[in-house]
Amino acid sequence: MTTITKLDSNATLSEIAIHGGMVYLAGQVPNDDSLDITGQSKEVFANIDAALAKAGSDKSKMLSAQVFITDLANFDAFNTAWNEWIDGVTPPARATVEAKLVNPNWLIEIMVIAAI
């Protein structure tokens, strides 16, 4: 049986799950919800980078990303920040959905699956 490792867990969720050479991240959200979409996106990217590093991976190994954005009017600004972040790596498969988030001040949340 393959080992399952879960990191940064609480009673509700694990931030990181590792299994079979894959890392699954919980939805990553900004730390400062007063920032605009660009600022919040950059914080989320930093959180993804840190979580992937903790799991022994990095953004170059991302296989898929699910992006939840609260207002599609911010889509172009988000894509600009995204493209700066992934510059130099082949982007993962990605879906973007307009959605209400748990914290009404969050503008963005991203879930990632990556290889290790």
VMD Tcl script that builds the backbone (N, CA, C; Angstrom):
set m [mol new atoms 348]
animate dup $m
set s [atomselect $m all]
$s set {name element resname resid chain x y z} {
  {N N MET 1 A 0.842 -1.180 0.000}
  {CA C MET 1 A 0.000 0.000 0.000}
  {C C MET 1 A 0.887 1.244 0.000}
  {N N THR 2 A 0.544 2.224 -0.804}
  {CA C THR 2 A 1.286 3.467 -0.878}
  {C C THR 2 A 0.929 4.355 0.300}
  {N N THR 3 A 1.939 4.987 0.856}
  {CA C THR 3 A 1.745 5.868 1.990}
  {C C THR 3 A 1.031 7.145 1.582}
  {N N ILE 4 A 0.151 7.612 2.428}
  {CA C ILE 4 A -0.503 8.916 2.266}
  {C C ILE 4 A 0.024 9.810 3.373}
  {N N THR 5 A 0.537 10.969 2.996}
  {CA C THR 5 A 1.038 11.938 3.958}
  {C C THR 5 A 0.167 13.180 3.884}
  {N N LYS 6 A -0.257 13.667 5.032}
  {CA C LYS 6 A -1.037 14.903 5.091}
  {C C LYS 6 A -0.311 15.881 6.003}
  {N N LEU 7 A -0.170 17.111 5.526}
  {CA C LEU 7 A 0.568 18.138 6.252}
  {C C LEU 7 A -0.328 19.336 6.551}
  {N N ASP 8 A 0.012 20.014 7.628}
  {CA C ASP 8 A -0.714 21.227 8.021}
  {C C ASP 8 A -2.213 20.965 8.110}
  {N N SER 9 A -2.546 19.959 8.896}
  {CA C SER 9 A -3.942 19.533 9.046}
  {C C SER 9 A -4.582 20.146 10.281}
  {N N ASN 10 A -5.881 20.320 10.214}
  {CA C ASN 10 A -6.679 20.682 11.378}
  {C C ASN 10 A -7.929 19.803 11.358}
  {N N ALA 11 A -8.910 20.120 12.148}
  {CA C ALA 11 A -10.107 19.280 12.226}
  {C C ALA 11 A -10.913 19.283 10.931}
  {N N THR 12 A -10.701 20.269 10.074}
  {CA C THR 12 A -11.510 20.432 8.873}
  {C C THR 12 A -10.822 19.984 7.595}
  {N N LEU 13 A -9.516 20.248 7.479}
  {CA C LEU 13 A -8.823 19.961 6.217}
  {C C LEU 13 A -7.336 19.826 6.415}
  {N N SER 14 A -6.691 19.306 5.391}
  {CA C SER 14 A -5.232 19.285 5.304}
  {C C SER 14 A -4.839 20.242 4.187}
  {N N GLU 15 A -3.852 21.067 4.441}
  {CA C GLU 15 A -3.383 22.001 3.414}
  {C C GLU 15 A -2.674 21.263 2.276}
  {N N ILE 16 A -2.005 20.156 2.627}
  {CA C ILE 16 A -1.204 19.416 1.653}
  {C C ILE 16 A -1.462 17.929 1.845}
  {N N ALA 17 A -1.730 17.223 0.756}
  {CA C ALA 17 A -1.842 15.761 0.782}
  {C C ALA 17 A -0.880 15.222 -0.278}
  {N N ILE 18 A -0.108 14.214 0.110}
  {CA C ILE 18 A 0.888 13.628 -0.790}
  {C C ILE 18 A 0.598 12.141 -0.909}
  {N N HIS 19 A 0.538 11.655 -2.165}
  {CA C HIS 19 A 0.265 10.247 -2.397}
  {C C HIS 19 A 0.735 9.865 -3.793}
  {N N GLY 20 A 1.406 8.763 -3.906}
  {CA C GLY 20 A 1.784 8.233 -5.207}
  {C C GLY 20 A 2.585 9.189 -6.075}
  {N N GLY 21 A 3.481 9.949 -5.476}
  {CA C GLY 21 A 4.291 10.881 -6.250}
  {C C GLY 21 A 3.563 12.140 -6.680}
  {N N MET 22 A 2.412 12.390 -6.071}
  {CA C MET 22 A 1.604 13.561 -6.393}
  {C C MET 22 A 1.373 14.375 -5.135}
  {N N VAL 23 A 1.231 15.680 -5.310}
  {CA C VAL 23 A 0.885 16.569 -4.201}
  {C C VAL 23 A -0.398 17.312 -4.577}
  {N N TYR 24 A -1.312 17.328 -3.619}
  {CA C TYR 24 A -2.609 17.970 -3.781}
  {C C TYR 24 A -2.690 19.101 -2.754}
  {N N LEU 25 A -2.927 20.305 -3.221}
  {CA C LEU 25 A -3.027 21.441 -2.308}
  {C C LEU 25 A -4.483 21.815 -2.094}
  {N N ALA 26 A -4.799 22.157 -0.858}
  {CA C ALA 26 A -6.096 22.763 -0.572}
  {C C ALA 26 A -6.131 24.117 -1.270}
  {N N GLY 27 A -7.293 24.698 -1.373}
  {CA C GLY 27 A -7.394 26.026 -1.975}
  {C C GLY 27 A -6.513 27.013 -1.233}
  {N N GLN 28 A -5.659 27.697 -1.978}
  {CA C GLN 28 A -4.759 28.686 -1.395}
  {C C GLN 28 A -5.381 30.061 -1.566}
  {N N VAL 29 A -5.382 30.827 -0.481}
  {CA C VAL 29 A -6.021 32.137 -0.451}
  {C C VAL 29 A -5.014 33.190 -0.003}
  {N N PRO 30 A -5.331 34.465 -0.212}
  {CA C PRO 30 A -4.406 35.519 0.186}
  {C C PRO 30 A -4.345 35.670 1.703}
  {N N ASN 31 A -3.217 36.190 2.165}
  {CA C ASN 31 A -3.058 36.483 3.590}
  {C C ASN 31 A -3.686 37.828 3.943}
  {N N ASP 32 A -3.587 38.786 3.027}
  {CA C ASP 32 A -4.092 40.140 3.241}
  {C C ASP 32 A -5.275 40.361 2.302}
  {N N ASP 33 A -6.476 40.317 2.854}
  {CA C ASP 33 A -7.659 40.438 2.004}
  {C C ASP 33 A -8.021 41.882 1.658}
  {N N SER 34 A -7.164 42.833 2.043}
  {CA C SER 34 A -7.419 44.227 1.673}
  {C C SER 34 A -6.748 44.604 0.347}
  {N N LEU 35 A -5.913 43.695 -0.188}
  {CA C LEU 35 A -5.204 43.968 -1.432}
  {C C LEU 35 A -6.123 43.846 -2.643}
  {N N ASP 36 A -5.704 44.437 -3.759}
  {CA C ASP 36 A -6.446 44.279 -5.008}
  {C C ASP 36 A -6.144 42.906 -5.600}
  {N N ILE 37 A -6.727 42.603 -6.755}
  {CA C ILE 37 A -6.580 41.275 -7.352}
  {C C ILE 37 A -5.119 40.933 -7.629}
  {N N THR 38 A -4.331 41.891 -8.054}
  {CA C THR 38 A -2.914 41.616 -8.328}
  {C C THR 38 A -2.175 41.272 -7.051}
  {N N GLY 39 A -2.385 42.058 -6.012}
  {CA C GLY 39 A -1.727 41.797 -4.736}
  {C C GLY 39 A -2.159 40.479 -4.121}
  {N N GLN 40 A -3.475 40.199 -4.143}
  {CA C GLN 40 A -3.956 38.939 -3.603}
  {C C GLN 40 A -3.430 37.762 -4.416}
  {N N SER 41 A -3.383 37.905 -5.720}
  {CA C SER 41 A -2.873 36.817 -6.568}
  {C C SER 41 A -1.422 36.519 -6.242}
  {N N LYS 42 A -0.610 37.546 -6.095}
  {CA C LYS 42 A 0.814 37.341 -5.778}
  {C C LYS 42 A 0.983 36.636 -4.434}
  {N N GLU 43 A 0.144 36.978 -3.454}
  {CA C GLU 43 A 0.207 36.273 -2.169}
  {C C GLU 43 A -0.181 34.808 -2.333}
  {N N VAL 44 A -1.219 34.537 -3.108}
  {CA C VAL 44 A -1.633 33.151 -3.346}
  {C C VAL 44 A -0.512 32.388 -4.047}
  {N N PHE 45 A 0.132 32.996 -5.030}
  {CA C PHE 45 A 1.242 32.327 -5.720}
  {C C PHE 45 A 2.373 32.012 -4.746}
  {N N ALA 46 A 2.679 32.939 -3.852}
  {CA C ALA 46 A 3.719 32.695 -2.844}
  {C C ALA 46 A 3.317 31.549 -1.919}
  {N N ASN 47 A 2.032 31.480 -1.558}
  {CA C ASN 47 A 1.552 30.384 -0.714}
  {C C ASN 47 A 1.649 29.044 -1.448}
  {N N ILE 48 A 1.329 29.049 -2.744}
  {CA C ILE 48 A 1.465 27.825 -3.538}
  {C C ILE 48 A 2.922 27.410 -3.602}
  {N N ASP 49 A 3.815 28.353 -3.888}
  {CA C ASP 49 A 5.245 28.041 -3.951}
  {C C ASP 49 A 5.728 27.417 -2.645}
  {N N ALA 50 A 5.317 28.000 -1.516}
  {CA C ALA 50 A 5.752 27.500 -0.206}
  {C C ALA 50 A 5.195 26.103 0.063}
  {N N ALA 51 A 3.929 25.891 -0.245}
  {CA C ALA 51 A 3.314 24.578 0.000}
  {C C ALA 51 A 3.945 23.512 -0.890}
  {N N LEU 52 A 4.168 23.836 -2.156}
  {CA C LEU 52 A 4.798 22.869 -3.050}
  {C C LEU 52 A 6.217 22.541 -2.583}
  {N N ALA 53 A 6.955 23.543 -2.150}
  {CA C ALA 53 A 8.314 23.309 -1.648}
  {C C ALA 53 A 8.281 22.400 -0.422}
  {N N LYS 54 A 7.331 22.613 0.467}
  {CA C LYS 54 A 7.191 21.777 1.662}
  {C C LYS 54 A 6.943 20.324 1.290}
  {N N ALA 55 A 6.270 20.122 0.153}
  {CA C ALA 55 A 5.957 18.768 -0.314}
  {C C ALA 55 A 7.048 18.198 -1.222}
  {N N GLY 56 A 8.084 18.973 -1.493}
  {CA C GLY 56 A 9.164 18.496 -2.348}
  {C C GLY 56 A 8.904 18.708 -3.829}
  {N N SER 57 A 8.131 19.726 -4.158}
  {CA C SER 57 A 7.794 20.006 -5.548}
  {C C SER 57 A 7.982 21.493 -5.823}
  {N N ASP 58 A 7.581 21.929 -7.005}
  {CA C ASP 58 A 7.607 23.345 -7.355}
  {C C ASP 58 A 6.650 23.589 -8.513}
  {N N LYS 59 A 6.476 24.864 -8.853}
  {CA C LYS 59 A 5.472 25.212 -9.861}
  {C C LYS 59 A 5.757 24.633 -11.237}
  {N N SER 60 A 6.991 24.284 -11.525}
  {CA C SER 60 A 7.297 23.677 -12.829}
  {C C SER 60 A 6.697 22.277 -12.952}
  {N N LYS 61 A 6.295 21.690 -11.819}
  {CA C LYS 61 A 5.726 20.344 -11.816}
  {C C LYS 61 A 4.203 20.355 -11.648}
  {N N MET 62 A 3.592 21.551 -11.714}
  {CA C MET 62 A 2.134 21.617 -11.609}
  {C C MET 62 A 1.500 20.918 -12.799}
  {N N LEU 63 A 0.508 20.102 -12.519}
  {CA C LEU 63 A -0.241 19.415 -13.567}
  {C C LEU 63 A -1.561 20.124 -13.857}
  {N N SER 64 A -2.206 20.614 -12.796}
  {CA C SER 64 A -3.469 21.321 -12.996}
  {C C SER 64 A -3.643 22.381 -11.921}
  {N N ALA 65 A -4.431 23.378 -12.277}
  {CA C ALA 65 A -4.794 24.444 -11.341}
  {C C ALA 65 A -6.265 24.774 -11.552}
  {N N GLN 66 A -6.964 24.908 -10.442}
  {CA C GLN 66 A -8.357 25.348 -10.473}
  {C C GLN 66 A -8.397 26.729 -9.843}
  {N N VAL 67 A -8.802 27.706 -10.617}
  {CA C VAL 67 A -8.821 29.094 -10.175}
  {C C VAL 67 A -10.265 29.505 -9.915}
  {N N PHE 68 A -10.501 30.023 -8.728}
  {CA C PHE 68 A -11.810 30.541 -8.352}
  {C C PHE 68 A -11.652 32.048 -8.167}
  {N N ILE 69 A -12.351 32.813 -8.992}
  {CA C ILE 69 A -12.236 34.269 -8.975}
  {C C ILE 69 A -13.626 34.849 -8.715}
  {N N THR 70 A -13.701 35.869 -7.873}
  {CA C THR 70 A -15.014 36.374 -7.474}
  {C C THR 70 A -15.663 37.278 -8.504}
  {N N ASP 71 A -14.856 37.860 -9.386}
  {CA C ASP 71 A -15.400 38.791 -10.369}
  {C C ASP 71 A -14.599 38.666 -11.658}
  {N N LEU 72 A -15.252 38.234 -12.717}
  {CA C LEU 72 A -14.554 38.065 -13.995}
  {C C LEU 72 A -14.034 39.378 -14.560}
  {N N ALA 73 A -14.460 40.501 -14.008}
  {CA C ALA 73 A -13.887 41.791 -14.403}
  {C C ALA 73 A -12.399 41.845 -14.029}
  {N N ASN 74 A -11.978 41.014 -13.072}
  {CA C ASN 74 A -10.574 40.948 -12.645}
  {C C ASN 74 A -9.761 39.905 -13.416}
  {N N PHE 75 A -10.384 39.235 -14.363}
  {CA C PHE 75 A -9.741 38.123 -15.071}
  {C C PHE 75 A -8.466 38.549 -15.799}
  {N N ASP 76 A -8.491 39.651 -16.512}
  {CA C ASP 76 A -7.298 40.084 -17.251}
  {C C ASP 76 A -6.153 40.438 -16.307}
  {N N ALA 77 A -6.451 41.150 -15.226}
  {CA C ALA 77 A -5.410 41.506 -14.250}
  {C C ALA 77 A -4.846 40.250 -13.594}
  {N N PHE 78 A -5.723 39.286 -13.290}
  {CA C PHE 78 A -5.251 38.025 -12.727}
  {C C PHE 78 A -4.331 37.318 -13.714}
  {N N ASN 79 A -4.754 37.228 -14.974}
  {CA C ASN 79 A -3.939 36.538 -15.977}
  {C C ASN 79 A -2.577 37.195 -16.154}
  {N N THR 80 A -2.507 38.513 -16.057}
  {CA C THR 80 A -1.217 39.205 -16.139}
  {C C THR 80 A -0.312 38.755 -14.994}
  {N N ALA 81 A -0.850 38.741 -13.775}
  {CA C ALA 81 A -0.061 38.294 -12.614}
  {C C ALA 81 A 0.315 36.816 -12.758}
  {N N TRP 82 A -0.625 35.986 -13.200}
  {CA C TRP 82 A -0.381 34.548 -13.405}
  {C C TRP 82 A 0.768 34.341 -14.397}
  {N N ASN 83 A 0.697 35.034 -15.532}
  {CA C ASN 83 A 1.713 34.863 -16.573}
  {C C ASN 83 A 3.090 35.305 -16.100}
  {N N GLU 84 A 3.149 36.340 -15.269}
  {CA C GLU 84 A 4.430 36.747 -14.674}
  {C C GLU 84 A 4.951 35.646 -13.753}
  {N N TRP 85 A 4.062 35.046 -12.957}
  {CA C TRP 85 A 4.459 34.015 -11.993}
  {C C TRP 85 A 4.957 32.758 -12.689}
  {N N ILE 86 A 4.276 32.331 -13.741}
  {CA C ILE 86 A 4.672 31.078 -14.395}
  {C C ILE 86 A 5.667 31.284 -15.529}
  {N N ASP 87 A 6.129 32.510 -15.706}
  {CA C ASP 87 A 7.099 32.784 -16.766}
  {C C ASP 87 A 8.283 31.830 -16.650}
  {N N GLY 88 A 8.615 31.193 -17.742}
  {CA C GLY 88 A 9.752 30.274 -17.762}
  {C C GLY 88 A 9.390 28.823 -17.539}
  {N N VAL 89 A 8.141 28.544 -17.202}
  {CA C VAL 89 A 7.700 27.150 -17.053}
  {C C VAL 89 A 6.493 26.927 -17.953}
  {N N THR 90 A 6.299 25.681 -18.363}
  {CA C THR 90 A 5.112 25.350 -19.148}
  {C C THR 90 A 3.914 25.358 -18.201}
  {N N PRO 91 A 2.871 26.114 -18.532}
  {CA C PRO 91 A 1.743 26.212 -17.609}
  {C C PRO 91 A 0.986 24.893 -17.489}
  {N N PRO 92 A 0.323 24.714 -16.345}
  {CA C PRO 92 A -0.478 23.498 -16.148}
  {C C PRO 92 A -1.809 23.609 -16.880}
  {N N ALA 93 A -2.521 22.499 -16.948}
  {CA C ALA 93 A -3.923 22.552 -17.358}
  {C C ALA 93 A -4.626 23.430 -16.325}
  {N N ARG 94 A -5.572 24.253 -16.775}
  {CA C ARG 94 A -6.178 25.207 -15.844}
  {C C ARG 94 A -7.639 25.427 -16.172}
  {N N ALA 95 A -8.431 25.576 -15.120}
  {CA C ALA 95 A -9.821 25.992 -15.253}
  {C C ALA 95 A -10.009 27.224 -14.385}
  {N N THR 96 A -10.832 28.143 -14.848}
  {CA C THR 96 A -11.148 29.340 -14.075}
  {C C THR 96 A -12.662 29.456 -13.970}
  {N N VAL 97 A -13.122 29.651 -12.734}
  {CA C VAL 97 A -14.556 29.715 -12.460}
  {C C VAL 97 A -14.842 30.962 -11.633}
  {N N GLU 98 A -15.898 31.679 -11.983}
  {CA C GLU 98 A -16.357 32.777 -11.145}
  {C C GLU 98 A -17.146 32.164 -9.989}
  {N N ALA 99 A -16.801 32.563 -8.753}
  {CA C ALA 99 A -17.436 31.939 -7.588}
  {C C ALA 99 A -17.424 32.875 -6.389}
  {N N LYS 100 A -18.396 32.678 -5.504}
  {CA C LYS 100 A -18.368 33.328 -4.201}
  {C C LYS 100 A -17.400 32.531 -3.336}
  {N N LEU 101 A -16.570 33.221 -2.564}
  {CA C LEU 101 A -15.623 32.545 -1.682}
  {C C LEU 101 A -16.068 32.707 -0.235}
  {N N VAL 102 A -15.521 31.881 0.640}
  {CA C VAL 102 A -15.924 31.866 2.051}
  {C C VAL 102 A -15.770 33.241 2.692}
  {N N ASN 103 A -14.619 33.878 2.458}
  {CA C ASN 103 A -14.387 35.236 2.949}
  {C C ASN 103 A -14.778 36.190 1.818}
  {N N PRO 104 A -15.758 37.052 2.025}
  {CA C PRO 104 A -16.199 37.921 0.941}
  {C C PRO 104 A -15.141 38.920 0.472}
  {N N ASN 105 A -14.056 39.093 1.239}
  {CA C ASN 105 A -12.980 39.995 0.834}
  {C C ASN 105 A -11.914 39.303 -0.008}
  {N N TRP 106 A -11.920 37.984 -0.036}
  {CA C TRP 106 A -10.992 37.278 -0.918}
  {C C TRP 106 A -11.464 37.461 -2.348}
  {N N LEU 107 A -10.550 37.732 -3.234}
  {CA C LEU 107 A -10.868 37.895 -4.652}
  {C C LEU 107 A -10.471 36.677 -5.471}
  {N N ILE 108 A -9.633 35.811 -4.865}
  {CA C ILE 108 A -9.049 34.687 -5.609}
  {C C ILE 108 A -8.743 33.525 -4.671}
  {N N GLU 109 A -8.918 32.308 -5.166}
  {CA C GLU 109 A -8.509 31.087 -4.474}
  {C C GLU 109 A -8.058 30.111 -5.554}
  {N N ILE 110 A -6.956 29.407 -5.297}
  {CA C ILE 110 A -6.415 28.495 -6.303}
  {C C ILE 110 A -6.078 27.158 -5.660}
  {N N MET 111 A -6.541 26.065 -6.304}
  {CA C MET 111 A -6.171 24.693 -5.922}
  {C C MET 111 A -5.216 24.155 -6.980}
  {N N VAL 112 A -4.190 23.425 -6.521}
  {CA C VAL 112 A -3.158 22.914 -7.435}
  {C C VAL 112 A -2.918 21.432 -7.184}
  {N N ILE 113 A -2.665 20.708 -8.256}
  {CA C ILE 113 A -2.162 19.342 -8.195}
  {C C ILE 113 A -0.825 19.351 -8.932}
  {N N ALA 114 A 0.186 18.740 -8.322}
  {CA C ALA 114 A 1.519 18.723 -8.924}
  {C C ALA 114 A 2.190 17.384 -8.717}
  {N N ALA 115 A 3.139 17.084 -9.570}
  {CA C ALA 115 A 3.992 15.923 -9.381}
  {C C ALA 115 A 5.096 16.291 -8.405}
  {N N ILE 116 A 5.683 15.263 -7.803}
  {CA C ILE 116 A 6.820 15.527 -6.903}
  {C C ILE 116 A 8.099 15.243 -7.650}
}
mol reanalyze $m
mol bondsrecalc $m
mol representation Tube
mol addrep $m
